[in-house]
Amino acid sequence: MKGHKHHGGRHHGGGKHHHHGAQTFRRGRALEFLERLKVKRDTLKRQLEAAELQEIKPIVQGELKALELVIEEYTRHFEIHEFTEPYPEPEREEERS
């Protein structure tokens, strides 16, 4: 296997269709994980409003702030713009005209 690198049974060369499929799969997993982070954020927001959790409100606020920072960094790192830009579609329509 001269000139080929072996990485744990995965083939890292060859056709673009394999790369695109893998890239799409990874992007799908990244979007899935982002959705899970958003569910956690929404849960923390609801906990802030819960009367029975008022004594730990500063802790919940800190967790919420930290999670929002993670979501922001995550969307930047994985270049997930469709979740952060308010109106991406109309801009694209104007570009086509």
N, C-alpha and C positions, 0 to 999 in steps of 0.2 A: 504494500500500500504506500508506495513512494509518492510523496507530495500531498497525501491526504492526511487530515488530522482526525483522530477518533476522540469523540467527547461523549462518553457515557452512552454509546449506542445511537446517538443522534447524528444525522448527516447534515452538515452545514454548508453544502454547496449545491450546485445543480440548478434545477429549474426554479423560475420565479413563482410558479403557482404554489409550490410548497411554502415558500417564504411568505407569500401573501396570506395563505391559509393560516399559518402560524401567527402572523401579525394580527389578523382578524380575531383569532382565538384569544390572544393576549389582550387585545383591546377590549374584547367582550368581558373578559375576566376583570380588567381594570374598571370598566363601567359598573359591573356587578358589585365590586367591592365599594366603589364610590356610593352606590345606592344604599349599601348597608351602613356606611358612615352617616349618610343623611338620615336614615331611620333612627340611628342612635342620637343624632343631633335633635331630631324632632321629639324624641323621648325625653331628653334633658330639658327641652323647652317646656314640655308639659309638666315635668317635675317641678320646675320653677314656680308654676302656678298652683301646685297642689298645697292645700292648707296644711296637711300633715307633714310636709317636708320643709316648712318654713324655717325650722331651727337649723337645718343644714343648707340653707339657700346659698351662703357664700361658697360652699364646697361645690354645689351643683353649677353655680355660675362659673367657677374656675374650670370645671370639667368641660362646660359648654364652650368657653373661650378657647381652651386648648384644642378641642375637637374641631372647632371652626378653623383654627390655624392649620391643623392637619389637612382638612378638606381643601383649603386654599393652596397649600404646598403640593398636595397630591394632584390637583387639577393642573397646576403649572407643570409639574414634573412629567405627567403623562399627556400634556397638551390636550386636555379635554375642554375644548372651548364651547361646544354646544350647550353645556350645562351652566356656563358662566356668563355668556353673552346674552343680553336680553332679547335681541331681535336679529338673529343671524340670517334667516331666510329672506326677508325683504331686501336686504343689502345685496344678496346673491342674485335676486331677480333683477335688480337695477343694473347689475354688471352685465347680464345677458342681453339687455336691450340695446 
